């Protein structure tokens, strides 16, 4: 009886162990659903792209593969062109995307809200992305000074809601992202680090 009880407790504990990733790989333009451990890039080409566009991510294991990082680089090109005048601002915005797609502790702050079948796999169509207020402020305050277009408008001011509402849901992206901005992490959430990010105030050294 004691052996059976111990086995049940062990199984319950193991079922609650969180994996590093909630998505891994590209399913035709959307992330594949995959509760897996982070993995190293399979080749130097993949790592070269990571180190170029996500310099805050140390060499090691990631929640994206070589093909996925190439897709991400291509999708970032439009934002890069809007923010190209200031490298520091560009890196802040890239951090937001890099952490979502490739961050090695993705499951700490990312949840899947909706999925759909894709062949023999399942892909995510809607995500919930938890951000600390400081992290979101660094992205928003630096980005809004460089381009209102990235907020989806030209003529009005770029509020934080404008920015995260637009980049999370617009006609150019297949993946819908609900950004949850909070001072204190929700239960079970650990926000991604913002320590490396620059330009969080009203001035920015480019």
WOLINBEL-V93270 format. One record per pair of residues at least 6 apart in sequence whose C-alpha atoms are under 7 Angstrom apart, sorted by sequence separation. I is the first residue (numbers start at 1). GAP is how many residues later the second one is. If there is no record, write none. Layout:
# WOLINBEL-V93270
I&GAP  I&GAP
This chain:
# WOLINBEL-V93270
25&6  26&6  41&6  83&6  84&6  100&6  116&6  117&6  148&6  185&6  24&7  25&7  83&7  99&7  115&7  116&7  151&7  169&7  23&8  24&8  115&8  116&8  168&8  169&8  23&9  24&9  115&9  116&9  168&9  23&10  24&10  80&10  114&10  115&10  148&10  168&10  22&11  23&11  114&11  115&11  151&11  22&12  23&12  112&12  114&12  151&12  21&13  22&13  113&13  150&13  21&14  22&14  112&14  113&14  144&14  152&14  21&15  112&15  113&15  151&15  164&15  19&16  20&16  21&16  111&16  112&16  19&17  20&17  21&17  111&17  19&18  20&18  110&18  111&18  50&19  110&19  40&20  46&20  49&20  109&20  110&20  140&20  40&21  109&21  39&22  40&22  38&23  39&23  46&23  140&23  38&24  39&24  41&24  42&24  38&25  41&25  64&37  63&38  64&38  24&39  25&39  63&39  23&40  24&40  25&40  54&40  62&40  63&40  53&41  54&41  62&41  63&41  21&42  26&42  62&42  25&43  61&43  63&43  54&44  93&46  92&47  129&48  133&48  126&49  127&49  128&49  129&49  130&49  131&49  132&49  133&49  125&50  126&50  127&50  128&50  129&50  130&50  131&50  132&50  133&50  125&51  126&51  127&51  128&51  129&51  130&51  131&51  132&51  128&52  89&53  89&54  142&57  142&58  132&59  135&59  141&59  131&60  141&60  130&61  138&61  138&62  83&63  137&63  83&64  82&65  38&66  109&80  108&81  109&81  108&82  109&82  108&83  109&83  20&84  21&84  22&84  20&85  21&85  22&85  20&86  21&86  20&87  19&88  33&89  32&90  33&90  32&91  33&91  31&92  32&92  30&93  31&93  30&94  30&95  27&96  92&105  92&106  88&110  89&110  88&111  88&118  87&119  86&120  56&140  30&144  30&145
